[in-house]
């Protein structure tokens, strides 16, 4: 006779389904009311692969992602998280997918309810993840803070004091930029120029108080984390070393040059590189460079706590 699992009423899990990766965060509240992470993992699932031009989730991409989600649900079960305490959020690729309902139905059959976030919601939760992080409390006290979230399908920027007062979402993330403007391996100088021009056009067209008044800038998402890891030449993922690392324009420019001159296989071999992010890391780095120029800032701080932490606190 099999025993029934004993669930913890206090623990909570967040599943973040993105265009390039799927992430699971499991946490429980402390006596002081803070959330203590118990499990935090990202898997490259490439749900946005082959998405354009029809904006359709491809069967192989869905299968990879659903397999990762199934394994994450089992992980949540091992941590005794009640099924109703698993929050599932989808971002850019699911916002745009013409077959989103089919994917949501499959999740429903697994006992999960998909919440597809708007661009503004995504920006707000990413901002919350940083503004309520004790590590960045010096940024979030009484001055403006800008948070940049570079995803596979979109980029979100939010600025405010403790709460986001202005936010924008640009539907052009690392995966999209690579497929649309930088398909060669390595990208040609002309492709890099056109990708830069495309980003500048999108960013400069935003109705957003972007230049000179956004305070310190923090970048969340896999791009920033991977770039910091490469700069530190880490042999394995060490979040405590990456969290808070500063990337300035000079260091980023040098790194971007290195990434763009190498093939995917050569990028994969770089110290600190997350192997499965090698196909798009150069596109993500270019996005960060153009965003920094648009914001008029010389440096950004890297946070390993992204959207999922904001959803946890909601």
N, C-alpha and C positions, 0 to 999 in steps of 0.2 A: 504494500500500500504506500503510494507516494505521498510525501508531506507537502502541504501547501506553503508557498513562500510567505515569509513574514515581512511586510512592507513597513518602511519608516514614514510616518505621516509628515515629518518635518523636512525630509530631503526633497530636492527638486532637480530636474534635469532639463537642459535646453539643447535641442537639435537645431543647428543652423545649416540650412541647405543652400549652398551657393552655386555659382556658375562653374567654379573650378574645384572647390573642396566642400566637404561635409564635416561638421564639427560637433562634438558632444561635450558638454560641460555638466558635471554632477557636483552639487554642493549641498551643504547643510548649514543651518544658522548656528552661530556661536551664542554663548551666554550674553554677550554684549549686543547681539542683534546683527552683527556682521555675518556675511556668507563666507564659509570656508570651502574652497575648492577641494574635492575629493578625487576627481578624475577630469582631465581636460586633454582632449586628443583631436587631431585633425587628420583626415584622410583625403588625398587627392582623388576625386571621383569624376571630374570633368563632365558634369551634367550639361554644360554649354557646348560640348564638342559637336560640330556639324550643325549647330543651331540655326545659323544663317544660310541662305537668305530667307527661308520660309518661316523662321521663328518657331521651329518644331523640335521638341525633345526627341532625340533619336533613340531607337530601341536599345542599342548597346550602352549608351550613356545612362539611360534609365536603369538598366539592369545593374550596372556598376554601383550606381547611387543607392538603389534599393537594397542591394546586398550589404553595403556599408551600414545603412540604416537598420537593417535587421540585426546586424552584429552589435550595433550601438544599443538597440532596445534590450538585447540580452545582457549587455553590460549594465544598463540601468537596473535591470531585474536583479543582477548579482549584487548591486549596491542597495537593493531593497527600496527602490523608488516606486511609489505608487503609480500605476499607469496614468491616472489623471493628472499627475504632477510632471508629466513629460510635455514640455512645450516645444512645438515644432514650427519653425519659421522658414519661409522661403524668400529669396531676394530677387535680384534682377532677372535671372533667366526664367523664373517661374512667374514673375510679373508679366513678362512678354509672351510666354509660350501659348500658342494657339491650342495646344492639347494639355493645358494645365489641369483641366478637370479630370482627365484620365489618370494623371499622376496622383492627384488628390484622392481619387477613388481608391487607388491601390493602397495608399497610406491608410485610408479609412478602414480598409479590410484588415490592416495590421493593428487596428485599434488606435491609430494616431489621427489627430485633427490638424490639418495644415492651415497655418495662417500666413498668407502672402502679404508681406510688408510693402507699403508704398515707399517711394524714394524718401519722402519726408520722415516717415517712421523709422526707416533704416538709419538715416542721419541722426535722428533724435536718440535712438538706442545706443548708437556708437558713441555719441557725445556723453551720454549717461555713464557708459562703461569707463570713460576716462575721468569725468568730473567727480565721480564718487569713488575713485580709486585712491586710497591713502597715499600711494607712491607719488601721485601727481597733485596732492592737496595744495602744494605751494602754487600751482598753476590755477587752481579752481576756486581760490578763496574769494578775493574781491576784485579780480581783474578778468578781462575777457580771455577766453580760451577758444582755440580753433581746433577741431578734430577732423581729420581726413581719413576716410575709409576707402581703400583701393581694393575693389573686388574684381572678379573675373568678368562680370558683365556691366558694372557701373562703378562710378566714383561718387561718394557722398561727402559733402563739406558742411559742417555746422559750426556756428560761432555764437557765443553767448557768455554770460556770467552765471555760473551754476546751472542754468537751464539754457537750451539753445534758443536764441532769439531770431536767427536767420539760418536757413538751411537750403541746400540745393542738391539735386541728384543729376549727374551726367551719365546717360546710358552708353558709356564707352569705357569698359574695364579692360583689364590686361588681355583676356582671351579674345574679346571682340577686336581690340586694336591690333593684335597680332594677326588675326585671320583677315581683317579688312585691309590693313595698310602695311604689314610687315611679314608677308608670307614666306619670304626666302630664308634660307638657312646657311650662313648668317644673313641678316637683312642687308640689302644694298644701301649705299649712301642716299640714293634717291628715295628709297622707302622710308628711311629714318627721317629725312627732311619732310616728306609728305605727312608722315605720322605726327611729327612735331607741329606742322602747320594745322592739321586737323584738330589736334588737342588745343592749340592756341585759339583757334576760331571758336571752338565750343566754350572754352573757359572765359574768353574775353566777351562773349555774348551774354554771359550770365548777369542777371539783375541782382547783384549781391554786393554788399559792402566788403569787398575782398582785400583791398590793398591798404596796409598800414595801420589797421585798427582792430585786428583780430587777436592780438595778444600772442602768447606762445602757441606753437603748433605741435600737435601730437598726431602721428600716423598710426592707424590700426589696420589689421589685416595681414595676410600672408606675405605680401610684397615687402612691407617694411621689416617684418621679422626676418625674412630670408636675407634681405640686404644687410641687416645688422649682423647676422650670423656669418655672412661672407666677409664682412669687414673685420670681424673678430677672429676669422679663420677657425671656427669651432669644429671639432671633430665629431660632435654630436649635439643635439638640441639641448641648450642650457638656458631656459627661460629667465632664470634669475640674473644671468649676465646680460641678456638681450634687453630686458625691460628697462627703459630709461636711456638707452644708448642714443647719443646725438649724431645725426647725419647732417653735415653741412654741404653747401652747394659744391665746393671743391671736391670733397670726398665722393659725393654722389656722381659728379661729372666724370671722375676718373674711373669709378666702378662701371658707369654706364658705357664708357668707351671700351672697357675690357669685355663686357657682356656682349656688346653689339659686334665686336670683331671676332667672336668665337661662334662655332657651330653649337647646336644643341648638345651634342655629345661632349664637346669641349667644356661647355658651361657646366654640364653635369659633373665633371671631374674637379671643379673648383672646390677648394677647402671651404667648408661652411654651407655649401649648396644643398638645399633640400632637393633630392634627385628628381622627384616628380614635378617640381616647379620649374625646372630648367627650360621647358619649351616656351614659357611665357614671362620669365623673370625680367628679361630685357625690356619687354613692353611695359611691365609694371614699373620698372625703374624710370623709364621715359615719362610715364604719367606723373610720377612723383616729382621729377625735375620740372616739368611744365607747370604743375600745380604750385610748386614753391615759387617759381617765377611770377605766376599770376597773383599769388598772395603777397609777393614782395618780401619774402623772408629768406634769411641766410641759412637757417638750420631747422630741423624738426627732431622731436624726440620720438622714439619708437616704443609702442606699448604692445605687449603680447596679449592683452585683454581686449577683445573686440566686441562685436555686436552681441554675442551670446551673453556677455556679462551684463550688458544693459537690459537684455530681456530677462535675465535672472532677477534683476532688481525691480522690475516692473510690477 
